[in-house]
């Protein structure tokens, strides 16, 4: 009797111990302390600037934090973005290697970044009220090739037009950025023209450098241009639609967009064109905007009666920017489409294309070699594609409930059914790769067709 009683007590003791251990194992992790969150943001800024030591430390810390701290608090710290020094950015490099900074009024010139063996520069018109603690909108001018022979003062003068138009559109607090990328490797570039996909990818490096120096609002970034740079407004929109809230091309041809119109599905598009434009005839943008509108894209086409390829048309940008500013970027659309030729810019919101059956030349005249569509409905992700061999599906709390099973179907075949593990270290890698700490992801799934 005593033996049975003792055995029962032993069993109860073991059960209690197991229950206590289970409760202890499932107890919530503590939130990331403020000091560690600040460290994360500082390392993020340095990693974006190309500091290899900071990048290595960020990666190691992300793994450590993931094991010790609540995931949601980690994502919250990451979404706060890079922590930057107070005041205007200082030149990088020392002595002969120092950046050639010059200031002309509110315009700072000489910011320099490298891609492979090539160096590129850009200028920024900084609004009077800029505060590194308050992310600012960005208006990007791709930089007309006609500025290639200008000195730094001459290049700085280009930004005045866009500053005035930004103010007219209620964006007086925006950073206005002008690159020298097109001058260098665009059509008639001093280093020779490169395929448009390659040129577009250099703009990703520009944004990474810009984000390591200025506090930018990633949900309010627009690209606008005139004629040649209007063409590049279209081109940047179709190759990296997840980067921008919208585009504003003016007096530009649209022949390069025909096979890629689905890429604009989640962008806002404002277009101005003079009906008397003899340089870029009006028929192209008129037809393109109608096609976009018919497809349900948020587009506003402004055809200027009597307008020519000059200021009579371009003076209207302010009203276009005011219209664009009404709708910030949607970083998590539940439906996306992407047509592409190469893997130079593989991201499309929450899908990254990792391998194609065939790559094209990456030129504006090239036809798509791959097409991808993806849609989220409840807990189901459905993907259809042509020419895509491998991809990474990235998911977040904005898209579905990650605590519940997720079904993924690709071209009719079920690729996954179950709960996905959240991985903060992976979240950091994606944020660095995309240069996007606002459109972050909690979990990911690598898929092979």
Legacy VTK file of the C-alpha trace (Angstrom):
# vtk DataFile Version 3.0
C-alpha trace
ASCII
DATASET POLYDATA
POINTS 449 float
0.000 0.000 0.000
2.800 2.328 0.983
4.748 1.238 -2.110
1.837 2.088 -4.409
1.338 5.389 -2.630
5.065 6.196 -3.013
4.977 5.301 -6.695
1.950 7.528 -7.220
3.701 10.415 -5.479
6.770 9.871 -7.634
4.661 9.954 -10.793
2.919 13.121 -9.647
6.265 14.721 -8.872
7.624 13.871 -12.318
4.474 15.206 -13.961
4.699 18.431 -11.977
8.338 18.813 -12.947
7.502 18.281 -16.621
4.684 20.779 -16.456
6.920 23.360 -14.802
9.628 22.752 -17.380
7.130 23.091 -20.214
5.745 26.322 -18.768
9.265 27.645 -18.361
10.177 26.709 -21.981
7.075 28.440 -23.323
7.396 31.588 -21.241
7.581 34.679 -23.475
10.992 36.069 -24.317
11.776 39.590 -23.111
11.550 42.505 -25.497
14.711 43.896 -27.061
16.140 46.527 -24.641
16.311 50.113 -25.890
20.115 50.098 -25.794
20.226 47.018 -28.027
17.609 48.505 -30.371
19.817 51.589 -30.748
22.794 49.344 -31.465
20.792 47.504 -34.150
19.915 50.778 -35.865
23.499 52.067 -35.740
24.858 48.827 -37.196
22.184 48.960 -39.913
23.340 52.445 -40.948
26.985 51.368 -41.084
26.140 48.181 -42.986
24.213 50.168 -45.596
27.290 52.401 -45.939
29.374 49.360 -46.874
31.172 48.841 -43.554
32.079 45.135 -43.681
32.927 44.970 -39.965
29.536 46.436 -39.039
27.787 44.057 -41.445
29.474 41.049 -39.847
28.579 42.295 -36.373
24.968 42.975 -37.382
24.578 39.449 -38.731
26.024 37.874 -35.594
23.948 40.098 -33.318
20.749 39.346 -35.251
21.198 35.621 -34.573
21.937 36.259 -30.915
18.982 38.619 -30.449
16.673 36.164 -32.203
17.388 33.530 -29.556
17.057 35.857 -26.588
14.380 38.434 -27.419
10.785 38.668 -28.572
10.525 38.607 -32.363
7.984 41.443 -32.619
10.238 43.807 -30.677
13.113 42.953 -33.028
11.023 43.734 -36.092
9.866 46.980 -34.476
13.490 48.060 -33.948
14.410 47.127 -37.525
11.467 49.051 -38.945
12.645 52.187 -37.127
15.435 52.285 -39.715
19.086 53.296 -39.544
20.188 55.645 -36.770
22.100 58.585 -38.253
24.268 61.347 -36.761
22.713 64.740 -36.141
23.218 67.480 -38.699
24.328 67.392 -42.318
26.339 64.368 -43.538
30.117 64.713 -43.514
32.404 63.743 -46.413
33.681 60.163 -46.333
37.303 59.286 -46.868
40.478 61.136 -45.914
43.089 63.196 -47.718
43.133 62.599 -51.470
40.416 59.988 -51.065
37.961 62.358 -49.388
34.684 62.958 -51.186
34.681 66.213 -53.184
31.890 67.895 -51.243
30.720 71.322 -52.359
27.686 73.254 -51.171
25.649 75.712 -53.225
22.884 77.157 -51.111
20.823 74.192 -49.909
22.387 71.783 -52.423
25.160 69.426 -51.330
27.163 67.809 -54.154
29.864 65.164 -54.300
28.232 62.203 -52.548
30.059 59.193 -53.986
29.390 55.447 -54.112
30.878 52.570 -56.077
29.463 49.637 -58.002
32.083 47.093 -59.031
34.956 49.269 -60.290
32.856 52.300 -61.216
32.234 55.358 -59.040
29.117 57.507 -59.276
28.117 60.755 -57.631
24.876 62.431 -56.695
23.662 65.712 -55.215
20.973 66.413 -52.628
18.918 69.554 -52.094
18.290 69.465 -48.335
15.184 71.276 -47.040
15.707 73.835 -44.288
13.746 71.815 -41.754
15.538 68.507 -42.335
15.956 66.489 -39.126
17.787 63.141 -39.093
15.277 61.905 -36.498
12.349 62.500 -38.877
12.402 60.519 -42.150
11.842 62.810 -45.141
10.110 62.110 -48.473
12.389 61.773 -51.497
11.964 63.143 -55.009
14.473 61.554 -57.375
15.690 63.150 -60.595
17.602 60.429 -62.500
19.879 63.173 -63.900
19.755 64.203 -67.550
22.798 63.279 -69.628
23.186 66.913 -70.702
24.734 67.602 -67.290
27.792 65.455 -67.949
29.982 68.416 -68.946
28.762 70.697 -66.173
30.858 71.481 -63.109
29.428 70.858 -59.651
27.730 74.244 -59.564
26.137 73.552 -62.922
24.906 70.171 -61.720
23.536 71.753 -58.550
21.506 74.183 -60.639
19.448 71.310 -62.078
17.871 70.715 -58.677
16.290 74.159 -58.467
13.480 73.241 -60.858
12.545 70.129 -58.879
12.776 71.962 -55.552
10.338 74.627 -56.749
7.942 72.038 -58.131
8.145 70.001 -54.912
7.232 73.085 -52.905
4.356 73.810 -55.290
3.106 70.277 -54.632
3.244 70.603 -50.856
6.470 68.613 -50.509
8.653 71.394 -49.131
10.133 68.939 -46.594
11.295 66.477 -49.277
14.896 65.656 -50.076
15.501 66.286 -53.784
18.142 63.948 -55.198
19.892 64.116 -58.576
22.171 61.308 -59.726
24.984 61.300 -62.284
24.276 57.691 -63.256
22.655 58.487 -66.608
25.483 60.924 -67.420
27.942 58.080 -66.932
26.322 54.925 -68.331
23.021 55.976 -69.912
22.553 56.616 -73.624
25.588 58.653 -74.799
27.093 58.249 -71.291
30.740 59.228 -70.895
31.607 55.640 -69.857
29.544 54.118 -72.636
25.915 53.055 -72.618
25.029 49.964 -70.584
21.907 47.768 -70.791
18.968 49.438 -69.083
18.626 46.645 -66.489
22.232 47.220 -65.442
21.714 50.977 -65.208
18.554 50.497 -63.141
20.438 48.260 -60.704
22.967 51.038 -60.053
20.093 53.112 -58.673
19.673 50.437 -55.975
23.236 51.166 -54.870
22.448 54.896 -54.863
19.481 54.354 -52.544
21.581 52.232 -50.202
24.178 54.999 -49.981
21.510 57.699 -49.592
19.857 55.746 -46.762
23.171 55.544 -44.907
23.436 59.369 -44.864
19.904 60.777 -44.759
16.738 59.779 -42.933
14.367 58.855 -45.753
10.691 57.901 -45.706
10.617 54.721 -47.759
6.853 54.918 -48.218
7.077 58.334 -49.894
9.675 58.075 -52.653
8.864 59.311 -56.158
10.881 59.517 -59.354
10.249 62.221 -61.938
11.999 63.278 -65.102
11.781 65.155 -68.380
12.340 63.640 -71.814
15.389 61.368 -71.310
14.869 61.225 -67.557
11.131 60.836 -68.136
12.064 57.650 -69.967
14.047 56.645 -66.878
11.092 57.396 -64.639
9.174 54.768 -66.581
12.151 52.399 -66.607
12.841 52.592 -62.867
9.154 52.105 -62.158
8.924 48.901 -64.173
12.200 47.359 -62.973
11.790 48.142 -59.262
8.108 48.914 -58.629
8.373 48.044 -54.919
10.845 50.926 -54.422
8.506 53.792 -55.276
5.147 55.177 -54.272
4.791 56.553 -57.797
6.384 58.018 -60.904
5.933 61.297 -62.795
7.384 61.164 -66.330
6.950 64.217 -68.566
7.513 64.658 -72.291
8.811 61.093 -72.555
8.490 58.182 -74.952
6.848 55.001 -73.656
7.836 52.423 -76.268
9.850 50.505 -73.648
6.861 49.881 -71.371
4.538 47.847 -73.616
5.531 44.331 -72.499
5.966 45.403 -68.885
2.761 47.315 -68.118
1.619 44.743 -65.490
4.640 45.754 -63.380
2.976 49.116 -62.646
-0.092 47.531 -61.011
0.630 48.822 -57.494
2.195 52.180 -58.415
0.646 55.608 -58.858
1.461 57.068 -62.274
1.157 60.762 -63.169
2.071 61.782 -66.730
2.281 65.191 -68.393
2.709 65.572 -72.148
2.142 68.430 -74.557
-0.121 67.727 -77.504
2.269 69.798 -79.670
5.419 67.934 -78.577
7.385 67.350 -81.777
10.326 65.642 -80.039
8.336 62.897 -78.304
4.968 62.602 -80.087
1.939 62.493 -77.810
0.438 59.291 -79.232
2.715 57.019 -77.176
1.991 58.294 -73.637
-1.661 58.801 -74.515
-2.039 55.127 -75.476
0.106 53.865 -72.593
-1.881 55.757 -69.964
-5.159 54.501 -71.401
-3.875 50.926 -71.231
-2.804 51.419 -67.604
-6.139 52.957 -66.693
-8.021 50.117 -68.373
-5.941 47.679 -66.283
-6.999 49.396 -63.063
-3.741 51.203 -62.324
-3.984 54.503 -60.414
-2.995 56.810 -63.278
-3.611 60.477 -64.046
-2.748 61.606 -67.560
-2.359 65.350 -68.083
-2.289 66.287 -71.766
-1.411 69.948 -72.124
-3.304 71.718 -74.923
-0.747 73.632 -76.986
2.039 72.247 -74.781
5.399 71.587 -76.378
8.614 69.822 -75.368
9.394 72.648 -72.974
8.403 74.431 -69.784
4.854 74.961 -71.040
4.364 71.267 -70.176
6.902 70.755 -67.384
5.574 73.606 -65.242
2.690 71.338 -64.173
4.803 68.897 -62.120
3.756 70.520 -58.837
0.134 69.494 -59.297
1.315 66.004 -60.220
3.380 65.672 -57.054
0.439 66.853 -54.952
-1.701 64.106 -56.511
0.998 61.455 -56.048
1.503 62.434 -52.406
-2.115 61.566 -51.630
-1.213 57.876 -51.653
1.983 56.522 -50.055
3.578 53.268 -51.134
1.824 50.006 -50.333
4.720 47.768 -49.261
2.446 44.729 -48.899
0.028 44.437 -51.820
-1.746 41.096 -51.730
-1.532 40.749 -55.484
1.522 41.363 -57.681
2.739 40.790 -61.219
6.247 41.081 -62.583
7.646 40.660 -66.097
11.437 40.563 -66.256
14.457 39.652 -68.373
17.310 39.380 -65.875
18.049 38.888 -62.174
19.750 42.259 -61.718
16.684 43.475 -59.823
14.971 40.289 -58.642
12.595 41.761 -56.049
8.904 42.294 -56.532
7.464 43.283 -53.155
7.334 39.976 -51.222
8.749 37.697 -53.906
12.388 37.440 -54.969
13.123 35.601 -58.214
16.311 33.556 -57.741
16.729 31.664 -61.017
15.363 31.957 -64.556
15.192 29.387 -67.322
16.680 31.993 -69.634
18.003 35.528 -69.198
17.600 38.298 -71.767
20.005 41.113 -72.682
18.469 43.485 -70.134
17.841 46.198 -72.726
14.715 48.320 -72.896
13.874 46.773 -76.264
14.251 43.242 -74.922
11.200 41.050 -74.427
10.447 39.517 -71.018
11.966 36.074 -70.543
9.910 35.391 -67.421
6.511 36.305 -65.988
5.330 35.961 -62.416
1.996 36.566 -60.682
1.240 35.961 -57.016
-1.866 36.433 -54.916
-2.679 35.999 -51.223
-6.206 35.045 -50.197
-6.646 34.308 -46.516
-3.949 31.789 -45.575
-3.347 30.712 -49.164
-0.562 31.939 -51.486
-0.986 31.111 -55.159
1.815 31.688 -57.643
1.792 31.288 -61.408
4.839 31.789 -63.573
6.566 31.245 -66.871
10.339 30.976 -67.154
10.988 31.090 -63.388
12.984 28.174 -61.902
13.518 29.277 -58.306
12.138 31.967 -56.023
11.991 33.032 -52.386
8.573 33.748 -50.931
8.759 36.297 -48.101
5.799 36.746 -45.782
4.838 39.154 -43.025
2.072 39.798 -40.515
0.568 42.352 -42.919
-0.044 39.628 -45.497
-1.451 36.761 -43.400
-1.540 35.160 -39.944
1.847 33.513 -39.451
0.712 31.734 -36.299
-1.578 29.615 -38.497
-0.755 27.116 -41.273
0.016 28.610 -44.680
-0.652 26.894 -47.985
1.595 27.718 -50.956
0.638 26.561 -54.450
2.915 27.202 -57.442
1.616 26.464 -60.953
-0.990 24.126 -59.480
1.415 22.147 -57.292
1.292 22.414 -53.499
4.766 23.429 -52.329
4.082 23.981 -48.640
1.356 23.434 -46.092
2.035 24.296 -42.466
3.249 26.939 -40.077
6.339 28.900 -41.141
9.151 29.606 -38.703
10.001 33.246 -38.087
13.669 34.120 -38.544
14.921 37.582 -37.572
18.432 37.058 -38.934
16.829 36.361 -42.295
14.635 39.460 -41.901
17.770 41.572 -41.546
19.334 40.019 -44.659
16.267 40.827 -46.735
16.139 44.406 -45.400
19.768 44.926 -46.443
19.295 43.262 -49.815
16.226 45.366 -50.658
17.429 48.474 -48.810
13.993 48.405 -47.236
13.560 48.295 -43.476
9.899 49.291 -43.721
8.768 46.470 -45.994
10.247 43.750 -43.770
9.380 40.065 -43.546
8.928 37.645 -40.645
9.344 34.343 -42.482
10.491 33.042 -45.844
10.287 29.947 -47.986
12.735 29.010 -50.759
10.950 27.280 -53.633
12.138 25.348 -56.656
9.727 24.777 -59.488
LINES 1 450
449 0 1 2 3 4 5 6 7 8 9 10 11 12 13 14 15 16 17 18 19 20 21 22 23 24 25 26 27 28 29 30 31 32 33 34 35 36 37 38 39 40 41 42 43 44 45 46 47 48 49 50 51 52 53 54 55 56 57 58 59 60 61 62 63 64 65 66 67 68 69 70 71 72 73 74 75 76 77 78 79 80 81 82 83 84 85 86 87 88 89 90 91 92 93 94 95 96 97 98 99 100 101 102 103 104 105 106 107 108 109 110 111 112 113 114 115 116 117 118 119 120 121 122 123 124 125 126 127 128 129 130 131 132 133 134 135 136 137 138 139 140 141 142 143 144 145 146 147 148 149 150 151 152 153 154 155 156 157 158 159 160 161 162 163 164 165 166 167 168 169 170 171 172 173 174 175 176 177 178 179 180 181 182 183 184 185 186 187 188 189 190 191 192 193 194 195 196 197 198 199 200 201 202 203 204 205 206 207 208 209 210 211 212 213 214 215 216 217 218 219 220 221 222 223 224 225 226 227 228 229 230 231 232 233 234 235 236 237 238 239 240 241 242 243 244 245 246 247 248 249 250 251 252 253 254 255 256 257 258 259 260 261 262 263 264 265 266 267 268 269 270 271 272 273 274 275 276 277 278 279 280 281 282 283 284 285 286 287 288 289 290 291 292 293 294 295 296 297 298 299 300 301 302 303 304 305 306 307 308 309 310 311 312 313 314 315 316 317 318 319 320 321 322 323 324 325 326 327 328 329 330 331 332 333 334 335 336 337 338 339 340 341 342 343 344 345 346 347 348 349 350 351 352 353 354 355 356 357 358 359 360 361 362 363 364 365 366 367 368 369 370 371 372 373 374 375 376 377 378 379 380 381 382 383 384 385 386 387 388 389 390 391 392 393 394 395 396 397 398 399 400 401 402 403 404 405 406 407 408 409 410 411 412 413 414 415 416 417 418 419 420 421 422 423 424 425 426 427 428 429 430 431 432 433 434 435 436 437 438 439 440 441 442 443 444 445 446 447 448
